Each structure stands twice: as C-alpha cells, then as structure tokens.
Amino acid sequence: MALLGEESLVRVRRAADTYVAGVLVRAAEATVSFMGSVQPMSGSDRRMLREGGVTRIERGKKIYCAQGTLSAGDHVLGQPADVVRYGGRDYTVVHVDDEHPLIGHDRAYVVEVLEAG
C-alpha cells in the first residue's frame, strides 16, 4: 500500500569505520533509492526526541517508509546511522519505530546534518 505523498528518496548507509595501524579508515558508502513520505515534525515529536537524548532537532522531519528501510545505527557495534538525502540536504536518522497497529511501515525521525563551522 502506497503512503500519502510518497516520493523517491535516497538512503546513504556506511559500514563501521575501522583502524589500520592506528589510522582511521572510513568505510565505503552505499546509496539506494526508496519510496517514503516526508512530513514535518510536530511539537510532541520534538519533545519525545529530547527526552530520548537528541538535542539538535531544529530542522527535523518524519519519514514514513517500508519496514526495515532505515536504521538509526548501532553504537555498540559501531554501525553509523543512515543518512537520508532530501531536498538537497542530508538528514541523519535518530529514531525508528513501527508501532502503527494497522499499517506495516516504519516512522523514522531524521535531523539535518549541519556542517561543522
């Protein structure tokens, strides 16, 4: 079943970085297109993420997509979070849930990747 406002998006996924002789070796990136519906974040979404420890959510979105499409990473295994390219900007996935009782999809919260100044 298609989601309302569904459009083509790009997911960027990297494997965990490694160290070789003490030098950081960045893992290769893999990009894939997927279909998703991008929605603005509500005030309750922002509060929920702040309670979960996410502090920078000035420019956040919700993305509804097929289950398993996006990942918030695994800090224990060193797996970085996915990045979604949307509207010429990169957004990092900070939370994914699939708690809707009727529709088999994920709701991913993403925040804009801001360049270090």
The 8 nearest C-alpha neighbors of each residue, nearest first, counted from 0:
[[1, 2, 102, 103, 3, 65, 104, 64],
 [2, 0, 3, 5, 4, 34, 35, 64],
 [1, 3, 5, 4, 36, 0, 35, 63],
 [2, 4, 5, 36, 1, 35, 6, 63],
 [5, 3, 36, 2, 6, 37, 35, 1],
 [4, 6, 36, 35, 2, 3, 34, 1],
 [7, 5, 34, 35, 36, 8, 4, 37],
 [6, 8, 34, 33, 32, 35, 9, 5],
 [9, 7, 33, 32, 34, 85, 6, 84],
 [8, 10, 32, 84, 83, 31, 33, 11],
 [11, 9, 83, 31, 30, 82, 32, 12],
 [10, 12, 30, 82, 29, 81, 83, 28],
 [11, 13, 81, 29, 28, 30, 10, 82],
 [14, 12, 28, 27, 26, 29, 15, 79],
 [13, 15, 26, 78, 16, 27, 12, 79],
 [14, 16, 78, 77, 26, 79, 13, 17],
 [17, 15, 25, 26, 24, 14, 23, 18],
 [18, 16, 24, 23, 15, 19, 25, 26],
 [17, 19, 23, 22, 21, 24, 20, 16],
 [18, 20, 22, 21, 23, 17, 24, 16],
 [21, 19, 22, 18, 23, 24, 17, 16],
 [20, 22, 19, 18, 23, 17, 24, 16],
 [21, 23, 18, 19, 20, 24, 17, 25],
 [24, 22, 18, 17, 25, 19, 21, 16],
 [25, 23, 17, 18, 16, 22, 26, 19],
 [26, 24, 16, 23, 27, 17, 15, 14],
 [27, 25, 16, 14, 13, 15, 24, 28],
 [26, 28, 13, 25, 29, 14, 12, 16],
 [29, 27, 13, 12, 11, 26, 30, 14],
 [28, 30, 12, 11, 13, 27, 31, 10],
 [31, 29, 11, 10, 12, 28, 9, 32],
 [30, 32, 10, 9, 33, 11, 29, 8],
 [33, 31, 9, 8, 10, 7, 30, 34],
 [34, 32, 8, 7, 9, 35, 31, 10],
 [33, 35, 7, 6, 8, 5, 64, 32],
 [36, 34, 64, 5, 63, 6, 62, 37],
 [35, 37, 5, 63, 4, 62, 6, 2],
 [38, 36, 62, 61, 35, 63, 60, 39],
 [37, 39, 61, 60, 62, 36, 40, 63],
 [40, 38, 60, 61, 41, 37, 59, 62],
 [39, 41, 60, 61, 44, 59, 38, 42],
 [42, 40, 44, 43, 39, 45, 60, 46],
 [41, 43, 45, 44, 46, 40, 47, 39],
 [42, 44, 46, 45, 41, 47, 40, 48],
 [45, 43, 41, 47, 42, 46, 40, 48],
 [44, 46, 42, 48, 43, 47, 49, 41],
 [47, 45, 43, 49, 48, 44, 50, 42],
 [48, 46, 44, 50, 45, 49, 43, 51],
 [47, 49, 51, 45, 50, 53, 46, 44],
 [50, 48, 53, 46, 52, 51, 47, 54],
 [51, 49, 47, 48, 52, 46, 53, 45],
 [52, 50, 48, 49, 53, 47, 46, 54],
 [51, 53, 49, 50, 54, 48, 47, 55],
 [54, 52, 49, 48, 51, 55, 56, 50],
 [53, 55, 49, 52, 56, 48, 57, 51],
 [56, 54, 57, 53, 110, 58, 49, 59],
 [55, 57, 59, 58, 110, 54, 45, 53],
 [56, 58, 55, 59, 110, 111, 45, 54],
 [59, 57, 56, 111, 110, 60, 55, 109],
 [58, 60, 110, 56, 109, 57, 40, 111],
 [61, 59, 39, 40, 109, 38, 108, 110],
 [62, 60, 108, 38, 107, 37, 40, 39],
 [61, 63, 37, 107, 36, 106, 35, 38],
 [62, 64, 106, 36, 35, 105, 107, 61],
 [65, 63, 35, 105, 104, 62, 66, 34],
 [64, 66, 104, 68, 105, 67, 103, 63],
 [67, 65, 104, 105, 68, 64, 103, 97],
 [66, 68, 69, 65, 70, 105, 104, 64],
 [67, 69, 66, 65, 64, 70, 33, 105],
 [70, 68, 67, 81, 71, 107, 95, 92],
 [69, 71, 72, 81, 80, 92, 95, 68],
 [70, 72, 80, 92, 93, 94, 81, 95],
 [73, 71, 80, 79, 78, 70, 74, 81],
 [72, 74, 78, 75, 76, 77, 79, 71],
 [73, 75, 77, 76, 78, 72, 79, 80],
 [74, 76, 73, 77, 78, 72, 79, 15],
 [77, 75, 74, 78, 73, 15, 72, 79],
 [76, 78, 74, 15, 75, 73, 79, 16],
 [77, 79, 15, 73, 72, 76, 74, 14],
 [80, 78, 72, 77, 15, 81, 13, 73],
 [79, 81, 72, 71, 92, 70, 91, 82],
 [80, 82, 12, 92, 70, 11, 91, 71],
 [81, 83, 91, 11, 90, 10, 92, 89],
 [82, 84, 10, 90, 9, 89, 11, 85],
 [85, 83, 89, 9, 88, 90, 10, 8],
 [84, 86, 88, 87, 83, 8, 89, 9],
 [85, 87, 88, 84, 89, 8, 83, 90],
 [86, 88, 85, 84, 89, 90, 83, 9],
 [89, 87, 85, 86, 84, 90, 111, 112],
 [88, 90, 84, 112, 83, 111, 82, 85],
 [89, 91, 111, 110, 83, 112, 82, 109],
 [90, 92, 82, 109, 110, 81, 112, 93],
 [91, 93, 109, 71, 81, 80, 108, 94],
 [92, 94, 71, 109, 108, 91, 110, 95],
 [93, 95, 108, 71, 107, 92, 96, 109],
 [96, 94, 107, 106, 108, 71, 105, 70],
 [95, 97, 106, 105, 98, 107, 94, 99],
 [98, 96, 105, 99, 104, 106, 95, 66],
 [97, 99, 96, 100, 105, 106, 104, 103],
 [98, 100, 101, 97, 102, 103, 104, 105],
 [99, 101, 98, 102, 103, 97, 104, 105],
 [102, 100, 99, 103, 98, 104, 97, 0],
 [101, 103, 104, 99, 100, 0, 97, 98],
 [104, 102, 66, 101, 105, 65, 99, 97],
 [103, 105, 65, 66, 64, 102, 97, 63],
 [106, 104, 97, 66, 64, 96, 63, 65],
 [105, 107, 63, 96, 95, 62, 97, 61],
 [108, 106, 95, 62, 61, 94, 105, 109],
 [107, 109, 61, 94, 93, 92, 60, 95],
 [108, 110, 92, 91, 60, 90, 59, 93],
 [111, 109, 59, 90, 91, 56, 58, 112],
 [112, 110, 90, 58, 89, 113, 59, 91],
 [111, 113, 90, 89, 91, 110, 114, 88],
 [114, 112, 111, 115, 89, 116, 90, 110],
 [113, 115, 116, 112, 111, 89, 88, 90],
 [116, 114, 113, 112, 111, 55, 89, 90],
 [115, 114, 113, 112, 111, 55, 89, 88]]
